[in-house]
Amino acid sequence: MAPRVLTSLIPRREMRTEGRPLLVALASLTWIQWGHFWTGWVLRCLVVPQVPWLIDDLRGVNDVNASNSAVTSPGLSHLQTQFNRSTHDITTAITLTLLLRSAGALIFGVLSDRYGRKWPLIANLVMVAILELGSGFVNTYSAFLGVRSLFGIAMGGIWGLAASTSLENLPFEVRGLASGVLQQGYAVGYLIAAVINLFLVPEVSAGWRALFWTASGISLFAAFIRCLLPESEIFIRAKKADLAAGRTTANKTRIFLHETKEMLKAHWLLCIYAVLLMTGFNFLSHGSQDLYPTYLQNSKGFSDHNATVATIIGNCGAIAGGAIAGFVSQYIGRRLTIVIFVLLIGAFIPVWIIPSSFSGLAAGAFCMQFGVQGAWGVIPIQLAEMSPPAFRATFPGVAYQVGNMVSSASAQIETTGGDQLRTTLNGKDVPDYATVQGILIGVVAAFVLIVTIFGPENHSARFEKHKTAFEEGGGLDEAYVEDESARQDEANSEGSVREEKEKQSA
């Protein structure tokens, strides 16, 4: 007889039968709903993996140790020359950007849950645009460090606001597919950024500064599009109720602070769990992506061009995996989908690191990113459904960015380990990044598997029907708690029936 923690992964019957068929639900979407979703996708595509991230992440920048890097990206080289600084000094700016993203997620998440999705997100995007524009004009290292630190705060707010805006305005039947497509806006943005870095920067006199100016224009365009769309329906409804009740801004702020306190008291354990989950997931993505181009060049002898092409092929696998996993999760459940794709990751590790030919490693990259980003495709909706309903911007955004911060050392771990473990390539002694990456991803996949299996799931939760954080009871919405408790009791009851049938058949 299987333990309850495993039988709870088996999807309940209504997951497959409740609601409308997917195509019918998609056909019912209004232009405003489509607009909200695609605005969030554009933010993931063109803002979250910002073009200047190429200087932070693309082709091994974040993946090199200051003392022993053999490959650096063109962006990093340009910055070193411009400011006459070492690799270590330039990567300090990268580290500060990453560390301060958690602060941005908290600040803009709180503003969004308190005042609504629209204007905090627009302000966030305008701040990003201004800082990107400023980054392209700085002439001293100190100014560059300051601007990029502030940019980290601005950038940190985007993920939570984009995900909450997109998903809460869609019917629950399409949220699984929407989650996968939304998350892989990152991979599409990565591909666009790669093209810009390879073809625009070498052709313009501004050089690396063109990366920041391009991103500034993209951010302003996204802000303009968001201005044209209305506020999320849940906040329109809540503000109408406040006007009818005669609540003032001061009253709503007091209620918001009280409900935030109540939420933290009731859900502190859930907050810790979400950070652990996102730490594992970010280790999966960074551990499988950041050092990969450097690994292909140093350990496999690939040219810079072939390493870039293999990385692009891997991102194609990510796009496919995210969409498929998100769609599947609507029918078999969020946790079970994650478990299946994490198991695929383990199965694909040998294909990812053993081959030596371009075709073999490119296929391995596609398969690995299909598994990694397939699991990731479920995360936006999984976090949204497990979040306290009134804090769907703050809770996922902070959990995501704190997990990202903890995982920032993944590339350094792989680099240090690879320099300790050596192998031979064409008679030369080279770092054995393949073994280190395989071990790290295997360990992290096992961690994610355990955390997911023992975690909560509120599949198809109707979070859009519940109170906002500035309404009384929003921090611990009793209707939401009762609804989810009833759903969990029903799931447990079905599990007990299955166990009884297993006993009788035995």
C-alpha positions as CSV (number, residue, x, y, z in Angstrom):
1,M,0.0,0.0,0.0
2,A,1.5,3.4,-1.0
3,P,1.9,6.1,1.6
4,R,-0.6,9.0,1.6
5,V,2.1,11.5,0.5
6,L,2.4,9.5,-2.8
7,T,-1.3,8.8,-3.3
8,S,-2.0,12.5,-2.9
9,L,-0.2,13.0,-6.2
10,I,-2.9,11.0,-8.1
11,P,-5.1,13.6,-9.8
12,R,-8.7,13.9,-8.5
13,R,-11.4,13.1,-11.0
14,E,-12.8,16.6,-11.2
15,M,-9.4,17.9,-12.3
16,R,-10.2,16.2,-15.7
17,T,-13.9,16.9,-15.8
18,E,-14.7,20.2,-14.1
19,G,-14.9,23.4,-16.1
20,R,-15.1,23.8,-19.9
21,P,-12.9,22.2,-22.5
22,L,-9.7,24.1,-23.2
23,L,-10.6,25.3,-26.7
24,V,-14.0,26.5,-25.5
25,A,-12.4,28.4,-22.7
26,L,-9.8,30.0,-25.0
27,A,-12.5,31.0,-27.4
28,S,-14.4,32.8,-24.6
29,L,-11.5,35.1,-23.8
30,T,-12.0,38.8,-24.3
31,W,-9.5,41.1,-25.9
32,I,-8.8,42.6,-22.5
33,Q,-8.0,39.2,-21.0
34,W,-5.7,38.4,-24.0
35,G,-4.1,41.8,-23.5
36,H,-3.4,41.2,-19.8
37,F,-1.8,37.8,-20.6
38,W,0.3,38.9,-23.5
39,T,1.5,42.0,-21.5
40,G,2.8,39.7,-18.8
41,W,4.4,37.5,-21.4
42,V,6.1,40.5,-23.0
43,L,7.4,41.4,-19.6
44,R,8.9,37.9,-19.1
45,C,10.2,38.0,-22.7
46,L,11.7,41.4,-23.0
47,V,12.1,42.8,-19.5
48,V,12.8,39.9,-17.1
49,P,15.7,38.5,-19.2
50,Q,16.7,42.1,-20.0
51,V,19.0,42.6,-22.9
52,P,21.7,43.9,-20.4
53,W,21.4,40.5,-18.7
54,L,23.7,39.4,-21.5
55,I,26.4,41.3,-19.6
56,D,25.3,39.5,-16.5
57,D,24.4,36.0,-17.7
58,L,24.8,35.3,-21.4
59,R,27.6,33.0,-22.5
60,G,29.4,32.5,-19.2
61,V,29.6,36.0,-17.7
62,N,28.0,35.0,-14.4
63,D,29.8,31.7,-14.7
64,V,33.4,32.7,-14.4
65,N,35.6,33.0,-11.4
66,A,37.6,36.2,-11.3
67,S,40.9,34.3,-10.7
68,N,40.5,31.5,-13.2
69,S,38.1,32.4,-16.0
70,A,39.2,31.2,-19.4
71,V,36.2,32.6,-21.3
72,T,34.5,36.0,-20.9
73,S,31.7,37.5,-22.9
74,P,32.1,40.5,-25.2
75,G,30.0,42.6,-22.8
76,L,32.1,41.9,-19.8
77,S,35.3,42.6,-21.8
78,H,33.9,46.0,-22.9
79,L,33.1,47.0,-19.4
80,Q,36.5,46.0,-18.1
81,T,38.1,48.2,-20.8
82,Q,35.7,51.1,-20.3
83,F,36.2,51.3,-16.5
84,N,39.7,49.9,-16.3
85,R,38.6,47.3,-13.8
86,S,39.2,43.6,-13.2
87,T,36.6,40.9,-13.8
88,H,36.0,40.7,-10.1
89,D,35.1,44.3,-9.9
90,I,32.7,44.1,-12.8
91,T,31.0,41.0,-11.4
92,T,30.5,42.9,-8.1
93,A,27.9,45.0,-10.0
94,I,26.3,41.8,-11.2
95,T,26.2,40.4,-7.7
96,L,24.6,43.5,-6.2
97,T,22.0,43.5,-9.0
98,L,21.1,40.0,-8.0
99,L,21.0,40.5,-4.3
100,L,18.8,43.6,-4.4
101,R,16.2,41.9,-6.6
102,S,14.6,40.4,-3.5
103,A,14.1,44.0,-2.1
104,G,12.4,45.0,-5.3
105,A,10.1,42.0,-5.2
106,L,9.0,42.9,-1.7
107,I,8.6,46.7,-2.4
108,F,6.7,46.4,-5.7
109,G,4.8,43.3,-4.6
110,V,3.4,45.1,-1.5
111,L,2.5,48.2,-3.6
112,S,0.7,45.9,-6.1
113,D,-1.3,44.0,-3.5
114,R,-2.2,47.3,-1.8
115,Y,-3.0,49.6,-4.7
116,G,-3.6,47.3,-7.6
117,R,-1.7,45.8,-10.5
118,K,-1.7,48.6,-13.1
119,W,0.1,51.6,-11.7
120,P,2.7,49.9,-9.6
121,L,3.7,47.9,-12.6
122,I,3.8,51.0,-14.9
123,A,6.0,52.8,-12.3
124,N,8.2,49.7,-12.0
125,L,8.7,49.7,-15.8
126,V,9.4,53.4,-16.0
127,M,12.0,53.0,-13.2
128,V,13.6,50.2,-15.1
129,A,13.7,52.3,-18.3
130,I,15.3,55.3,-16.6
131,L,18.0,53.1,-14.9
132,E,18.7,51.3,-18.2
133,L,19.1,54.6,-20.0
134,G,21.4,55.9,-17.2
135,S,23.5,52.7,-17.4
136,G,24.3,53.5,-21.0
137,F,25.7,56.9,-20.1
138,V,27.8,56.3,-17.0
139,N,31.5,56.9,-17.3
140,T,32.8,55.9,-14.0
141,Y,32.8,52.5,-12.2
142,S,31.2,54.0,-9.0
143,A,28.3,55.4,-11.0
144,F,27.9,52.1,-12.9
145,L,27.8,50.2,-9.6
146,G,25.2,52.6,-8.1
147,V,22.9,52.5,-11.2
148,R,23.1,48.7,-11.5
149,S,22.3,48.3,-7.8
150,L,19.2,50.4,-8.2
151,F,18.3,48.5,-11.3
152,G,18.4,45.3,-9.2
153,I,15.6,46.7,-7.1
154,A,13.5,47.7,-10.1
155,M,14.1,44.4,-11.9
156,G,13.1,42.4,-8.8
157,G,9.5,43.6,-9.0
158,I,8.7,42.4,-12.5
159,W,8.2,38.7,-12.1
160,G,5.6,38.7,-9.4
161,L,3.6,41.6,-11.0
162,A,3.7,40.0,-14.4
163,A,2.6,36.6,-13.3
164,S,-0.2,37.8,-11.1
165,T,-1.6,40.2,-13.7
166,S,-1.6,37.5,-16.4
167,L,-3.0,34.6,-14.5
168,E,-5.7,36.2,-12.3
169,N,-7.5,37.7,-15.3
170,L,-7.8,34.3,-17.1
171,P,-10.5,31.6,-16.5
172,F,-9.1,28.7,-14.4
173,E,-9.4,26.2,-17.3
174,V,-6.6,27.8,-19.2
175,R,-4.2,28.8,-16.4
176,G,-2.1,25.7,-16.7
177,L,-1.2,26.3,-20.4
178,A,-0.9,30.0,-19.7
179,S,1.6,29.4,-16.9
180,G,3.9,27.3,-19.2
181,V,3.7,29.9,-22.1
182,L,4.2,32.8,-19.7
183,Q,7.2,31.3,-18.0
184,Q,9.0,30.5,-21.2
185,G,8.8,34.1,-22.3
186,Y,12.1,34.0,-20.5
187,A,13.6,31.6,-23.1
188,V,12.2,33.6,-26.0
189,G,13.7,36.8,-24.6
190,Y,17.0,35.0,-24.2
191,L,17.0,34.1,-27.9
192,I,16.1,37.7,-28.8
193,A,18.9,39.0,-26.5
194,A,21.4,36.6,-28.1
195,V,20.6,37.9,-31.6
196,I,21.0,41.5,-30.4
197,N,24.3,40.8,-28.8
198,L,25.7,38.9,-31.8
199,F,24.5,41.3,-34.5
200,L,23.7,44.7,-33.1
201,V,26.5,45.5,-30.7
202,P,29.4,44.8,-33.1
203,E,27.8,47.0,-35.8
204,V,27.1,50.2,-33.8
205,S,29.7,52.7,-32.5
206,A,28.1,52.8,-29.0
207,G,29.1,49.2,-28.5
208,W,27.9,47.7,-25.1
209,R,25.9,50.9,-24.3
210,A,23.5,50.0,-27.1
211,L,22.4,47.0,-25.0
212,F,21.1,49.2,-22.2
213,W,19.5,51.8,-24.5
214,T,17.7,49.0,-26.4
215,A,16.4,47.6,-23.1
216,S,15.3,51.1,-22.0
217,G,13.1,51.5,-25.1
218,I,11.7,48.0,-24.7
219,S,10.7,48.8,-21.1
220,L,9.0,52.1,-22.0
221,F,7.1,50.3,-24.8
222,A,5.8,47.7,-22.3
223,A,4.8,50.5,-19.9
224,F,2.8,52.2,-22.7
225,I,1.0,49.0,-23.6
226,R,0.1,48.5,-19.9
227,C,-1.3,52.0,-19.8
228,L,-3.8,51.1,-22.4
229,L,-5.2,48.2,-20.5
230,P,-7.6,48.5,-17.5
231,E,-6.9,47.4,-13.9
232,S,-7.4,43.8,-13.0
233,E,-11.0,42.9,-12.4
234,I,-10.5,41.8,-8.8
235,F,-9.2,45.3,-7.9
236,I,-12.0,47.1,-9.8
237,R,-14.5,45.1,-7.8
238,A,-12.8,45.7,-4.5
239,K,-12.5,49.5,-5.1
240,K,-16.2,49.7,-6.0
241,A,-17.0,48.0,-2.7
242,D,-14.8,50.4,-0.8
243,L,-16.5,53.4,-2.4
244,A,-19.9,52.0,-1.5
245,A,-18.7,51.5,2.1
246,G,-17.1,54.9,2.3
247,R,-13.6,53.6,3.3
248,T,-10.8,56.2,3.2
249,T,-7.2,55.6,2.0
250,A,-6.0,55.7,5.6
251,N,-8.5,53.0,6.6
252,K,-7.5,50.8,3.7
253,T,-3.8,51.1,4.6
254,R,-4.5,50.2,8.2
255,I,-6.5,47.2,7.1
256,F,-3.7,46.2,4.7
257,L,-1.1,46.3,7.4
258,H,-3.3,44.3,9.8
259,E,-4.1,41.7,7.1
260,T,-0.4,41.4,6.2
261,K,0.4,40.6,9.8
262,E,-2.4,38.0,10.0
263,M,-1.2,36.4,6.8
264,L,2.4,36.1,8.1
265,K,1.2,34.6,11.4
266,A,-1.0,32.0,9.6
267,H,1.3,31.2,6.6
268,W,4.9,31.6,7.8
269,L,5.6,27.9,7.3
270,L,4.2,28.2,3.7
271,C,6.6,31.1,3.1
272,I,9.6,29.0,4.1
273,Y,8.4,26.2,1.9
274,A,8.0,28.4,-1.1
275,V,11.6,29.8,-0.6
276,L,13.0,26.2,-0.4
277,L,11.0,25.2,-3.5
278,M,12.3,28.2,-5.5
279,T,15.8,27.8,-4.3
280,G,15.8,24.3,-5.8
281,F,14.2,25.4,-9.0
282,N,16.6,28.3,-9.5
283,F,19.6,26.0,-8.8
284,L,18.1,23.7,-11.6
285,S,17.9,26.6,-14.1
286,H,21.2,28.3,-13.2
287,G,23.1,25.1,-12.8
288,S,22.0,23.8,-16.2
289,Q,22.3,27.1,-18.1
290,D,24.9,29.5,-16.7
291,L,28.1,27.5,-17.2
292,Y,26.9,25.6,-20.2
293,P,28.5,27.7,-23.0
294,T,31.8,27.8,-21.1
295,Y,31.6,24.1,-20.5
296,L,31.1,23.5,-24.3
297,Q,34.1,25.6,-25.1
298,N,36.5,24.6,-22.3
299,S,35.7,20.9,-21.7
300,K,34.4,19.9,-25.2
301,G,36.5,22.2,-27.4
302,F,33.5,23.9,-29.2
303,S,33.9,27.2,-31.0
304,D,32.2,30.2,-29.6
305,H,29.7,30.1,-32.5
306,N,28.8,26.4,-32.0
307,A,28.5,26.9,-28.3
308,T,26.0,29.8,-28.9
309,V,24.0,27.7,-31.4
310,A,23.8,24.7,-29.0
311,T,22.6,27.2,-26.3
312,I,19.9,28.4,-28.6
313,I,18.8,24.9,-29.4
314,G,18.5,24.3,-25.7
315,N,16.2,27.3,-25.3
316,C,14.0,25.8,-28.1
317,G,13.6,22.8,-25.9
318,A,12.8,25.1,-22.9
319,I,10.0,26.7,-24.9
320,A,8.5,23.4,-25.9
321,G,8.8,21.9,-22.4
322,G,7.2,24.8,-20.6
323,A,4.1,24.9,-22.8
324,I,3.6,21.1,-22.7
325,A,4.1,20.8,-19.0
326,G,1.8,23.8,-18.3
327,F,-0.9,22.2,-20.4
328,V,-0.5,18.7,-18.9
329,S,-0.6,20.1,-15.3
330,Q,-4.2,21.3,-15.8
331,Y,-5.3,17.6,-16.1
332,I,-2.9,15.6,-13.9
333,G,-2.1,18.2,-11.3
334,R,0.7,20.6,-10.6
335,R,2.9,18.5,-8.4
336,L,2.6,15.3,-10.4
337,T,3.6,17.2,-13.6
338,I,6.7,18.7,-11.8
339,V,7.6,15.2,-10.5
340,I,7.4,13.7,-14.0
341,F,9.6,16.4,-15.6
342,V,12.2,16.3,-12.8
343,L,12.5,12.6,-13.3
344,L,13.1,13.4,-17.0
345,I,15.9,15.7,-16.0
346,G,17.6,12.8,-14.2
347,A,17.2,10.6,-17.2
348,F,18.6,13.2,-19.5
349,I,21.8,14.0,-17.5
350,P,23.9,11.4,-19.4
351,V,22.8,12.7,-22.8
352,W,23.6,16.2,-21.6
353,I,27.2,15.6,-20.5
354,I,28.6,12.4,-22.2
355,P,28.6,13.1,-26.0
356,S,31.4,14.9,-27.6
357,S,29.9,15.7,-31.0
358,F,27.9,18.9,-31.7
359,S,24.8,17.0,-32.7
360,G,24.9,14.9,-29.6
361,L,25.4,17.7,-27.1
362,A,22.9,20.0,-28.9
363,A,20.3,17.2,-28.6
364,G,21.3,16.8,-24.9
365,A,20.8,20.5,-24.4
366,F,17.4,20.4,-26.0
367,C,16.3,17.4,-23.8
368,M,17.8,18.9,-20.6
369,Q,16.1,22.3,-21.0
370,F,12.8,20.5,-22.0
371,G,12.9,18.9,-18.6
372,V,14.1,21.8,-16.6
373,Q,11.9,24.4,-18.1
374,G,9.0,22.0,-18.4
375,A,9.1,21.7,-14.6
376,W,9.5,25.5,-14.4
377,G,6.4,26.0,-16.6
378,V,4.2,24.9,-13.8
379,I,5.7,27.2,-11.2
380,P,3.8,30.5,-12.0
381,I,0.4,28.8,-11.5
382,Q,1.6,26.5,-8.7
383,L,2.8,29.6,-6.7
384,A,-0.3,31.6,-7.5
385,E,-2.6,28.8,-6.3
386,M,-0.7,28.0,-3.1
387,S,-0.3,31.7,-2.3
388,P,-2.5,33.5,0.3
389,P,-5.1,34.9,-2.3
390,A,-4.6,38.5,-1.3
391,F,-0.8,38.4,-1.7
392,R,-0.4,36.9,-5.2
393,A,2.2,39.6,-6.2
394,T,4.2,39.7,-3.1
395,F,4.3,36.0,-2.1
396,P,5.5,34.5,-5.4
397,G,7.7,37.4,-6.3
398,V,9.7,37.4,-3.0
399,A,9.9,33.6,-3.0
400,Y,11.2,33.6,-6.5
401,Q,13.8,36.3,-6.0
402,V,15.1,34.9,-2.6
403,G,15.5,31.5,-4.2
404,N,17.3,33.2,-7.1
405,M,19.6,35.0,-4.7
406,V,20.5,31.7,-2.8
407,S,21.2,29.9,-6.1
408,S,23.4,32.7,-7.5
409,A,26.5,30.7,-6.3
410,S,25.7,27.7,-8.7
411,A,28.0,28.8,-11.4
412,Q,30.9,29.5,-9.0
413,I,30.3,26.0,-7.4
414,E,30.5,24.4,-10.9
415,T,33.6,26.5,-11.9
416,T,35.5,25.7,-8.7
417,G,34.6,22.0,-8.9
418,G,35.5,21.8,-12.5
419,D,38.9,23.3,-11.8
420,Q,39.5,20.7,-9.1
421,L,38.4,17.8,-11.3
422,R,40.4,17.7,-14.5
423,T,40.1,15.8,-17.7
424,T,41.9,15.5,-21.0
425,L,40.8,17.0,-24.3
426,N,43.0,16.4,-27.4
427,G,46.0,15.8,-25.1
428,K,45.4,18.9,-23.1
429,D,44.5,19.2,-19.4
430,V,41.1,20.9,-19.1
431,P,38.4,21.5,-16.4
432,D,36.0,18.6,-16.0
433,Y,32.8,20.7,-16.0
434,A,30.7,17.9,-17.3
435,T,31.1,15.7,-14.2
436,V,30.5,18.6,-11.8
437,Q,27.4,19.8,-13.7
438,G,26.0,16.3,-13.8
439,I,26.5,15.8,-10.0
440,L,25.1,19.2,-9.1
441,I,22.0,18.8,-11.3
442,G,21.4,15.3,-10.0
443,V,21.5,16.4,-6.4
444,V,19.3,19.4,-7.0
445,A,16.8,17.4,-9.0
446,A,16.5,14.9,-6.0
447,F,16.0,17.9,-3.6
448,V,13.3,19.4,-5.8
449,L,11.6,16.0,-6.1
450,I,11.4,15.6,-2.3
451,V,10.3,19.2,-1.7
452,T,7.6,18.9,-4.4
453,I,6.2,15.6,-3.2
454,F,5.8,16.8,0.4
455,G,4.5,20.2,-0.6
456,P,0.9,21.6,-0.9
457,E,-1.2,21.9,-4.0
458,N,-4.4,23.9,-4.5
459,H,-5.1,22.8,-8.1
460,S,-7.6,25.1,-9.9
461,A,-8.0,27.3,-6.8
462,R,-10.4,30.2,-7.6
463,F,-8.2,32.8,-6.1
464,E,-9.7,35.6,-8.2
465,K,-13.0,35.3,-6.2
466,H,-11.5,36.2,-2.9
467,K,-10.7,39.4,-1.1
468,T,-7.9,41.8,-1.7
469,A,-5.3,42.7,0.9
470,F,-6.9,46.0,1.7
471,E,-10.3,44.4,2.6
472,E,-11.0,43.1,6.0
473,G,-10.3,39.4,6.1
474,G,-8.0,39.5,3.1
475,G,-5.0,38.3,4.9
476,L,-6.8,35.1,6.0
477,D,-9.8,34.9,3.8
478,E,-12.1,32.5,5.6
479,A,-14.1,31.6,2.5
480,Y,-10.8,30.7,0.8
481,V,-9.6,28.6,3.7
482,E,-13.0,26.8,3.9
483,D,-13.0,26.2,0.2
484,E,-9.5,24.8,0.1
485,S,-10.1,22.7,3.3
486,A,-13.1,21.1,1.7
487,R,-11.1,20.4,-1.4
488,Q,-8.3,18.8,0.7
489,D,-10.8,16.8,2.7
490,E,-12.3,15.5,-0.5
491,A,-8.9,14.6,-1.8
492,N,-8.1,12.8,1.4
493,S,-11.4,11.0,1.3
494,E,-10.7,9.7,-2.2
495,G,-7.3,8.6,-1.1
496,S,-8.8,6.6,1.8
497,V,-11.3,5.0,-0.6
498,R,-8.4,4.0,-2.9
499,E,-6.4,2.5,0.0
500,E,-9.5,0.5,1.2
501,K,-10.0,-0.9,-2.3
502,E,-6.3,-1.8,-2.4
503,K,-6.6,-3.6,0.9
504,Q,-9.7,-5.6,-0.3
505,S,-8.1,-6.5,-3.6
506,A,-5.0,-7.7,-1.7
